[in-house]
């Protein structure tokens, strides 16, 4: 079995993530890029748009948003880990039936705390589908007002959790923003989703897509990234075992698609790859742990707690600093805080970002 150094492993992962220099970046088709990545976390909408931009040559944030709202080949909704993601619309037909029920089930205690029993949740989702099918896109407040009129609890966090459940069940997704506020639409009326798959086939496809985007990786990583149980993640690896190549990361085996075998002959020392990743970037969310990508002594600066994952300066797949957007005399500038002094070899690629 081939033993990979940490540098080799990081190289394979950033290449799979379309994070190499411009000539090796991903397609300038937002839907295809999101298929390649199997989605991008979109809890922070701007961060999601930047995650797509940094992996392409021509997909600006405004262009990606136009694709979402006008072309509708990408959708913002809840999926992996029960969190908001940008996804290729055609993937929703098999992704949501696979993952949605997992997070609906995990949320039952929270529903109960909010006074939402199962019958109420079912009625609320039905009411949301009905009103969004009859009306223009609606804000959360407008949906809550409609639910309250039907006697459904609509105070505090209840409307959010009911909308989230409707999203996980494939009933709704996010529509265009209105006056800076998100709206919701009926998914079936908004865009045609792709075809469904039997659960075993969907699990195999998710594992295949995950390893294409994040490999080399392990079942534990797939479980952490997707929210599936470790048992299901292991099953996914077993089903497509014939398609996989096993490597040793030094402490345990990991796998990547067999079609990537030629990548193993490439040297990560041939170039210096510098990238400014947005907050909550897939590269930092794709694994059970971040030790390979974030040196332990700097971990708190990248992930200080409270669910925060800061924008990160990446050098050859390893965090070398954090950054933020600031304004100087009306102009936006990028302020980089390196963890240690950057070598001259990093400055040129950094200025090209």
C-alpha positions as CSV (number, residue, x, y, z in Angstrom):
1,X,0.0,0.0,0.0
2,X,1.3,3.4,-0.9
3,X,2.2,5.6,2.1
4,X,1.4,9.3,1.6
5,X,3.1,12.1,3.3
6,X,1.0,14.9,4.8
7,X,2.2,17.2,1.9
8,X,1.1,14.6,-0.7
9,X,-2.3,14.2,1.0
10,X,-2.9,17.9,1.1
11,X,-2.0,18.2,-2.5
12,X,-4.4,15.5,-3.6
13,X,-7.2,17.1,-1.6
14,X,-6.7,20.6,-2.9
15,X,-6.5,19.3,-6.4
16,X,-9.8,17.4,-5.8
17,X,-11.3,20.7,-4.5
18,X,-10.3,22.7,-7.6
19,X,-7.9,24.8,-5.6
20,X,-4.8,24.6,-7.8
21,X,-3.7,27.5,-9.9
22,X,-5.9,29.0,-12.6
23,X,-5.2,26.4,-15.3
24,X,-6.4,23.6,-13.1
25,X,-9.5,25.3,-11.6
26,X,-13.0,23.9,-11.9
27,X,-15.5,24.6,-14.6
28,X,-17.1,28.0,-15.1
29,X,-20.5,26.4,-14.8
30,X,-21.9,26.9,-11.3
31,X,-24.1,23.8,-11.5
32,X,-21.3,21.5,-12.7
33,X,-18.9,22.9,-10.1
34,X,-21.3,22.3,-7.3
35,X,-21.8,18.8,-8.6
36,X,-18.0,18.3,-8.5
37,X,-17.9,19.6,-4.9
38,X,-21.2,17.9,-3.9
39,X,-22.4,21.2,-2.5
40,X,-21.0,24.2,-0.6
41,X,-22.1,25.2,2.9
42,X,-24.2,28.4,2.6
43,X,-25.1,29.3,6.1
44,X,-23.3,32.6,5.2
45,X,-24.5,33.3,1.6
46,X,-21.5,35.5,0.7
47,X,-19.0,32.9,2.0
48,X,-20.7,30.3,-0.3
49,X,-20.4,32.6,-3.3
50,X,-16.8,33.2,-2.6
51,X,-16.1,29.4,-2.2
52,X,-17.4,28.9,-5.7
53,X,-15.5,31.9,-7.0
54,X,-12.1,30.8,-5.7
55,X,-12.5,27.4,-7.5
56,X,-13.3,28.9,-10.9
57,X,-11.9,31.3,-13.4
58,X,-15.0,33.4,-14.1
59,X,-17.7,32.8,-11.6
60,X,-18.1,36.0,-9.7
61,X,-20.4,36.2,-6.7
62,X,-23.0,38.2,-8.7
63,X,-22.9,35.7,-11.6
64,X,-23.5,32.8,-9.2
65,X,-26.4,34.6,-7.6
66,X,-27.9,35.2,-11.0
67,X,-27.6,31.5,-11.8
68,X,-29.4,30.7,-8.6
69,X,-32.2,33.1,-9.0
70,X,-32.7,33.2,-12.8
71,X,-31.3,30.1,-14.4
72,X,-32.0,28.0,-11.2
73,X,-29.6,25.3,-12.0
74,X,-28.3,25.7,-8.4
75,X,-30.4,25.9,-5.3
76,X,-29.9,27.1,-1.7
77,X,-31.5,24.7,0.8
78,X,-30.8,22.5,3.8
79,X,-28.9,19.3,3.2
80,X,-25.6,17.9,4.6
81,X,-25.3,18.1,8.3
82,X,-28.8,19.6,8.3
83,X,-27.2,23.0,7.4
84,X,-27.8,25.3,4.4
85,X,-25.9,24.5,1.2
86,X,-25.7,25.6,-2.4
87,X,-26.3,22.5,-4.5
88,X,-26.8,21.6,-8.1
89,X,-30.6,21.5,-8.6
90,X,-30.4,18.2,-10.4
91,X,-28.9,16.5,-7.4
92,X,-31.8,17.3,-5.0
93,X,-33.9,14.5,-6.3
94,X,-31.6,11.9,-4.7
95,X,-29.8,13.9,-2.0
96,X,-32.8,15.1,-0.1
97,X,-34.5,11.7,0.3
98,X,-31.2,10.3,1.5
99,X,-30.2,12.9,4.0
100,X,-33.4,14.9,4.8
101,X,-35.0,12.2,6.9
102,X,-31.8,11.9,9.0
103,X,-32.1,15.5,10.2
104,X,-35.8,15.5,10.6
105,X,-35.4,12.5,12.9
106,X,-32.6,14.2,14.8
107,X,-34.7,17.4,15.3
108,X,-37.7,15.7,16.9
109,X,-36.6,16.7,20.4
110,X,-36.2,20.3,19.3
111,X,-39.7,20.2,17.7
112,X,-41.1,19.0,21.0
113,X,-39.4,21.8,22.9
114,X,-41.1,24.3,20.6
115,X,-44.5,22.7,21.1
116,X,-44.5,21.1,17.7
117,X,-45.7,17.5,17.8
118,X,-45.6,15.3,14.7
119,X,-49.1,16.0,13.6
120,X,-48.5,19.8,13.8
121,X,-45.3,19.5,11.8
122,X,-47.0,17.5,9.1
123,X,-49.8,20.1,8.9
124,X,-47.4,23.0,8.9
125,X,-45.3,21.6,6.0
126,X,-48.6,21.0,4.1
127,X,-49.7,24.6,4.8
128,X,-46.3,26.0,3.7
129,X,-46.4,24.1,0.5
130,X,-50.0,25.3,-0.2
131,X,-49.4,29.0,0.5
132,X,-46.1,29.1,-1.4
133,X,-47.7,27.4,-4.4
134,X,-50.4,30.2,-4.4
135,X,-48.3,33.2,-3.6
136,X,-45.1,35.0,-4.7
137,X,-41.9,34.2,-2.7
138,X,-42.5,34.9,1.0
139,X,-40.3,35.9,3.8
140,X,-40.1,33.9,7.1
141,X,-42.3,36.6,8.8
142,X,-44.9,36.3,6.1
143,X,-45.0,32.5,6.3
144,X,-45.2,32.7,10.1
145,X,-48.2,35.0,9.8
146,X,-49.9,32.5,7.6
147,X,-49.2,29.6,10.0
148,X,-50.4,31.6,12.9
149,X,-53.7,32.2,11.1
150,X,-54.1,28.5,10.9
151,X,-53.5,28.0,14.6
152,X,-50.0,26.6,14.1
153,X,-47.3,27.8,16.6
154,X,-45.4,30.5,14.9
155,X,-43.5,32.3,17.6
156,X,-39.8,32.3,18.4
157,X,-37.8,29.7,16.5
158,X,-40.8,27.6,15.5
159,X,-41.2,29.1,12.0
160,X,-37.5,28.6,11.2
161,X,-37.6,24.9,12.2
162,X,-40.8,24.3,10.3
163,X,-39.3,25.9,7.2
164,X,-36.1,23.9,7.6
165,X,-38.2,20.7,7.9
166,X,-40.0,21.7,4.7
167,X,-36.7,22.2,3.0
168,X,-35.3,18.9,4.2
169,X,-38.4,17.2,2.9
170,X,-37.9,18.8,-0.5
171,X,-41.0,20.9,-0.3
172,X,-39.3,24.4,-0.4
173,X,-36.1,26.1,-1.1
174,X,-34.8,29.7,-0.9
175,X,-36.0,32.2,-3.5
176,X,-34.6,35.6,-4.3
177,X,-33.8,38.0,-1.6
178,X,-36.2,40.9,-1.0
179,X,-35.0,44.1,0.6
180,X,-32.0,42.2,2.0
181,X,-34.2,39.4,3.5
182,X,-34.3,35.8,2.2
183,X,-37.6,34.4,0.8
184,X,-38.9,30.9,0.3
185,X,-40.5,29.3,-2.7
186,X,-42.1,25.9,-3.5
187,X,-39.2,23.8,-4.9
188,X,-41.4,21.9,-7.4
189,X,-42.6,25.2,-8.8
190,X,-39.2,26.9,-8.7
191,X,-36.9,24.4,-10.6
192,X,-37.0,20.8,-11.8
193,X,-35.0,18.6,-9.5
194,X,-33.3,15.5,-10.8
195,X,-34.5,11.9,-10.6
196,X,-34.7,9.9,-7.4
197,X,-32.5,6.9,-6.6
198,X,-33.1,3.9,-4.4
199,X,-31.5,4.5,-1.0
200,X,-28.6,2.1,-1.5
201,X,-27.9,3.6,-4.9
202,X,-28.1,7.1,-3.4
203,X,-25.7,6.2,-0.6
204,X,-23.2,4.8,-3.2
205,X,-23.5,8.0,-5.3
206,X,-23.0,10.2,-2.3
207,X,-19.9,8.2,-1.3
208,X,-18.6,8.4,-4.9
209,X,-19.2,12.2,-5.1
210,X,-17.6,12.7,-1.7
211,X,-14.4,10.9,-2.4
212,X,-14.1,12.6,-5.8
213,X,-14.3,16.0,-4.0
214,X,-12.4,15.2,-0.7
215,X,-10.4,12.1,-1.2
216,X,-8.2,10.6,0.1
217,X,-10.6,10.2,3.0
218,X,-12.1,7.7,5.4
219,X,-15.7,6.6,6.3
220,X,-15.3,8.7,9.5
221,X,-14.8,11.7,7.3
222,X,-17.8,11.0,5.2
223,X,-19.9,10.6,8.3
224,X,-18.7,13.9,9.8
225,X,-19.2,15.8,6.5
226,X,-22.6,14.4,5.6
227,X,-24.3,13.8,9.0
228,X,-24.9,10.1,8.2
229,X,-24.1,7.5,10.8
230,X,-20.6,5.8,10.7
231,X,-22.3,2.5,9.9
232,X,-24.0,4.0,6.8
233,X,-20.7,5.7,5.8
234,X,-18.8,2.4,6.0
235,X,-21.6,0.8,4.0
236,X,-21.2,3.4,1.3
237,X,-17.4,2.7,1.1
238,X,-18.1,-1.0,0.9
239,X,-20.6,-0.8,-1.9
240,X,-18.1,1.1,-4.2
241,X,-15.0,-0.7,-3.0
242,X,-14.1,-1.9,-6.5
243,X,-13.9,1.7,-7.6
244,X,-11.5,2.8,-4.9
245,X,-7.8,2.9,-4.4
246,X,-6.5,2.4,-0.9
247,X,-3.6,4.5,0.5
248,X,-1.9,4.9,3.9
249,X,-1.9,8.3,5.5
250,X,0.7,7.2,8.0
251,X,-1.7,6.4,10.8
252,X,-4.6,4.6,9.1
253,X,-5.8,3.7,5.6
254,X,-7.8,6.1,3.4
255,X,-9.3,5.9,-0.1
256,X,-9.7,7.9,-3.3
257,X,-11.2,7.1,-6.6
258,X,-9.2,4.6,-8.6
259,X,-9.4,7.0,-11.6
260,X,-7.1,9.3,-9.7
261,X,-4.2,6.9,-9.6
262,X,-2.2,9.1,-12.0
263,X,-2.3,11.9,-9.5
264,X,-0.2,9.9,-7.1
265,X,2.8,10.4,-9.5
266,X,2.7,14.1,-9.3
267,X,4.9,16.0,-6.9
268,X,3.4,18.7,-4.6
269,X,6.8,20.4,-4.5
270,X,6.5,21.6,-8.1
271,X,4.6,24.8,-7.2
272,X,3.4,27.0,-4.3
273,X,-0.4,27.1,-4.2
274,X,-1.8,30.1,-2.3
275,X,-5.5,30.5,-1.8
276,X,-7.8,32.8,0.2
277,X,-10.6,30.6,1.4
278,X,-13.8,32.1,2.7
279,X,-15.3,31.3,6.1
280,X,-16.9,27.8,6.3
281,X,-15.0,26.6,3.3
282,X,-15.6,23.0,2.2
283,X,-11.9,22.2,2.4
284,X,-12.1,22.8,6.2
285,X,-15.5,21.2,6.6
286,X,-14.9,18.0,4.7
287,X,-13.3,15.8,7.4
288,X,-13.7,14.6,10.9
289,X,-10.7,16.6,12.0
290,X,-8.6,19.6,10.6
291,X,-5.2,18.6,12.0
292,X,-3.8,18.0,8.5
293,X,-5.0,21.4,7.2
294,X,-4.7,23.5,10.3
295,X,-1.5,23.3,12.5
296,X,-2.7,22.6,16.1
297,X,-1.0,25.7,17.5
298,X,-3.1,27.9,15.2
299,X,-6.4,26.0,15.4
300,X,-8.1,28.5,17.8
301,X,-7.4,31.3,15.4
302,X,-9.2,29.5,12.6
303,X,-11.9,27.9,14.7
304,X,-12.2,30.0,17.9
305,X,-15.4,28.3,18.9
306,X,-19.1,29.1,18.8
307,X,-19.5,27.5,15.4
308,X,-17.2,30.2,13.8
309,X,-14.8,29.1,11.0
310,X,-12.9,32.1,9.8
311,X,-11.7,33.0,6.3
312,X,-8.3,31.3,6.0
313,X,-5.1,31.8,4.0
314,X,-4.1,28.5,2.6
315,X,-0.5,27.7,1.4
316,X,-0.1,24.3,-0.2
317,X,-3.2,23.1,1.5
318,X,-2.2,24.2,5.0
319,X,-3.6,27.2,6.9
320,X,-1.0,29.9,7.1
321,X,-3.1,32.8,8.3
322,X,-6.6,34.3,8.5
323,X,-8.0,37.3,6.5
324,X,-10.9,39.7,6.4
325,X,-12.4,42.3,4.1
326,X,-12.0,45.8,5.2
327,X,-12.7,49.3,3.8
328,X,-10.1,52.0,3.3
329,X,-11.4,55.3,1.9
330,X,-14.4,53.6,0.4
331,X,-12.4,50.8,-1.3
332,X,-12.5,47.2,-0.2
333,X,-9.2,45.7,0.8
334,X,-8.1,42.3,2.0
335,X,-6.3,42.3,5.3
336,X,-4.2,39.2,5.8
337,X,-2.9,38.1,9.3
338,X,-0.3,35.4,8.7
339,X,0.5,33.1,11.5
340,X,4.2,33.4,10.7
341,X,6.2,35.4,8.3
342,X,5.4,34.4,4.7
343,X,8.3,33.7,2.4
344,X,8.7,35.8,-0.8
345,X,7.6,32.8,-2.8
346,X,4.1,33.2,-1.4
347,X,3.7,37.0,-1.9
348,X,3.3,36.9,-5.7
349,X,0.5,34.2,-5.7
350,X,-1.1,36.1,-2.8
351,X,-1.3,39.3,-4.7
352,X,-2.9,37.4,-7.6
353,X,-5.9,36.4,-5.6
